[in-house]
Amino acid sequence: MHRLNIFHAMPAFSACLTALRTPLRRPALAACLVALLGAAAAPQAHAADAPQLHLPRTELRAGMFRIDAQVAQTFNERQTGLMHRKQMPAHEGMLFVFEQPGRQCFWMKNTLLPLTAAFVADDGTIVNLADMQPQSEESHCSAQPVRYVLEMNQGWFAQKNLRAGARLSGPAFTSR
């Protein structure tokens, strides 16, 4: 699905404003529409079926355990998440950051790895955990409003004996 990305459309929009000031408006407006449509269809920074491997990272800790987490903070980054990933090192995960706390729900469409989602409060406390199966469209939701969700390989939290009430630490949880 293509979405109009305002940053791709800005040069075309600017050209449209210029076209409105020219004496021959009809051809200029037609060219403007073509440019805007081209901007809307322009490929995004990452292919629809490719994994996101170059997001910013942050270090989190769960007691003595270190987590190297990619940070998904824009709508598109959160929407893609860990889709299309074929493997992920045991100490890595993805931290989804939302603008405001809310009831966050996740599914596993196009996600190839079994994952556990930790729904995390602003202070780093794990509210609840949900094991999620690959390629499933079943929703897994936070038990209360949260701003953060940390996805790790399925079983990581259980192996570390981490449950609801355990606390994560890191820059994301100390800046609020």
C-alpha positions as CSV (number, residue, x, y, z in Angstrom):
1,M,0.0,0.0,0.0
2,H,1.4,3.4,-0.9
3,R,0.9,6.4,1.4
4,L,1.6,10.0,0.5
5,N,4.8,10.9,2.3
6,I,4.7,14.7,2.9
7,F,8.5,14.9,2.6
8,H,8.4,13.2,-0.9
9,A,5.6,15.5,-1.9
10,M,7.1,18.8,-0.8
11,P,9.1,19.5,-4.1
12,A,6.0,18.7,-6.1
13,F,3.8,20.9,-3.9
14,S,6.2,23.8,-4.3
15,A,6.1,23.3,-8.1
16,C,2.3,23.5,-7.9
17,L,2.4,26.8,-6.0
18,T,4.7,28.2,-8.7
19,A,2.4,26.8,-11.4
20,L,-0.5,28.8,-10.0
21,R,1.4,32.0,-10.6
22,T,2.1,31.3,-14.3
23,P,0.0,32.7,-17.2
24,L,-0.6,29.2,-18.7
25,R,-2.2,27.6,-15.7
26,R,-3.9,24.6,-17.3
27,P,-0.7,22.8,-18.6
28,A,1.2,23.8,-15.5
29,L,-1.6,22.4,-13.2
30,A,-1.6,19.2,-15.2
31,A,2.2,18.9,-14.7
32,C,1.7,19.6,-11.1
33,L,-0.9,16.8,-10.6
34,V,1.5,14.4,-12.4
35,A,4.3,15.4,-10.0
36,L,2.1,15.1,-6.9
37,L,0.9,11.6,-8.0
38,G,4.5,10.6,-8.7
39,A,5.5,11.8,-5.2
40,A,2.7,9.8,-3.7
41,A,3.8,6.6,-5.5
42,A,7.5,7.1,-4.8
43,P,9.1,4.2,-3.0
44,Q,9.6,4.6,0.7
45,A,12.9,4.3,2.4
46,H,12.4,0.7,3.0
47,A,10.9,-2.0,0.8
48,A,7.5,-3.4,1.8
49,D,8.8,-7.0,2.3
50,A,12.2,-6.2,3.7
51,P,13.1,-6.3,7.4
52,Q,14.0,-3.1,9.2
53,L,17.6,-3.5,10.2
54,H,18.8,0.1,10.4
55,L,16.6,1.7,13.1
56,P,18.3,3.6,16.0
57,R,19.3,1.4,18.9
58,T,19.2,1.8,22.7
59,E,20.6,-0.3,25.5
60,L,18.1,-1.5,28.0
61,R,18.6,-3.6,31.1
62,A,16.4,-6.1,32.9
63,G,18.4,-6.5,36.1
64,M,21.7,-7.9,35.1
65,F,20.6,-8.7,31.5
66,R,21.5,-6.4,28.7
67,I,19.1,-5.8,25.8
68,D,20.2,-4.2,22.5
69,A,16.9,-2.8,21.2
70,Q,16.1,-1.2,17.9
71,V,13.7,1.7,18.5
72,A,10.6,2.0,16.4
73,Q,9.0,5.4,17.1
74,T,7.3,6.6,13.9
75,F,4.0,5.2,12.7
76,N,5.6,3.4,9.8
77,E,8.4,2.0,11.9
78,R,6.0,0.6,14.4
79,Q,3.7,-0.7,11.7
80,T,6.5,-2.8,10.2
81,G,8.1,-3.8,13.5
82,L,9.9,-7.1,13.2
83,M,8.1,-8.2,10.1
84,H,10.1,-10.2,7.6
85,R,13.0,-10.9,10.0
86,K,14.3,-14.5,9.7
87,Q,16.5,-14.4,12.8
88,M,17.3,-12.2,15.7
89,P,20.2,-12.6,18.2
90,A,19.1,-13.6,21.7
91,H,20.0,-10.3,23.4
92,E,18.3,-8.1,20.7
93,G,14.7,-6.9,20.5
94,M,12.6,-4.0,19.3
95,L,11.2,-1.2,21.6
96,F,8.1,0.3,20.2
97,V,7.6,3.9,21.5
98,F,4.2,5.6,21.3
99,E,3.5,9.3,21.8
100,Q,1.1,8.7,24.7
101,P,0.1,5.8,26.9
102,G,-2.8,3.8,25.5
103,R,-4.1,0.2,25.1
104,Q,-1.5,-1.2,22.7
105,C,-2.4,-4.2,20.6
106,F,0.0,-6.2,18.5
107,W,-0.4,-9.0,15.9
108,M,2.2,-11.1,14.0
109,K,1.1,-10.8,10.3
110,N,4.2,-11.2,8.1
111,T,6.3,-11.8,11.2
112,L,8.4,-15.0,10.9
113,L,9.8,-15.3,14.4
114,P,7.9,-16.4,17.5
115,L,8.1,-13.4,19.9
116,T,7.1,-12.3,23.4
117,A,5.8,-8.8,23.8
118,A,6.4,-7.0,27.1
119,F,3.9,-4.2,27.6
120,V,5.8,-1.6,29.6
121,A,4.7,1.4,31.7
122,D,6.5,4.8,31.6
123,D,8.7,3.8,34.6
124,G,9.9,0.6,33.0
125,T,7.6,-1.8,34.9
126,I,6.4,-4.7,32.8
127,V,2.6,-4.6,32.9
128,N,2.0,-7.9,31.1
129,L,3.7,-10.3,28.7
130,A,2.2,-12.0,25.7
131,D,3.7,-14.9,23.7
132,M,2.9,-14.5,20.0
133,Q,3.0,-17.0,17.2
134,P,4.5,-16.3,13.7
135,Q,2.1,-15.3,10.9
136,S,-0.9,-15.0,13.3
137,E,-3.4,-12.2,13.1
138,E,-4.5,-12.8,16.7
139,S,-4.4,-9.6,18.8
140,H,-2.3,-9.4,21.9
141,C,-3.0,-6.3,24.0
142,S,-1.7,-4.4,27.0
143,A,-3.6,-5.0,30.3
144,Q,-3.5,-1.3,30.9
145,P,-2.5,1.8,29.0
146,V,1.3,1.8,28.2
147,R,3.6,3.9,26.1
148,Y,6.2,1.1,25.4
149,V,6.2,-2.4,24.1
150,L,9.4,-4.5,23.9
151,E,9.4,-7.5,21.6
152,M,12.0,-10.2,22.2
153,N,12.5,-13.7,21.0
154,Q,9.9,-15.9,22.5
155,G,11.1,-17.5,25.7
156,W,13.6,-14.8,26.5
157,F,11.7,-13.3,29.4
158,A,10.8,-16.8,30.8
159,Q,14.4,-17.9,30.6
160,K,15.5,-14.8,32.6
161,N,12.6,-15.4,35.1
162,L,11.1,-12.0,34.2
163,R,7.4,-11.5,34.8
164,A,4.8,-8.8,35.1
165,G,6.1,-6.4,37.8
166,A,9.7,-6.7,36.8
167,R,11.4,-3.5,35.9
168,L,13.4,-2.5,32.8
169,S,15.8,0.4,32.8
170,G,17.3,2.5,30.1
171,P,17.2,6.0,28.6
172,A,13.6,5.6,27.4
173,F,12.3,5.0,31.0
174,T,14.3,7.7,32.7
175,S,13.5,10.7,30.5
176,R,9.9,11.0,31.5
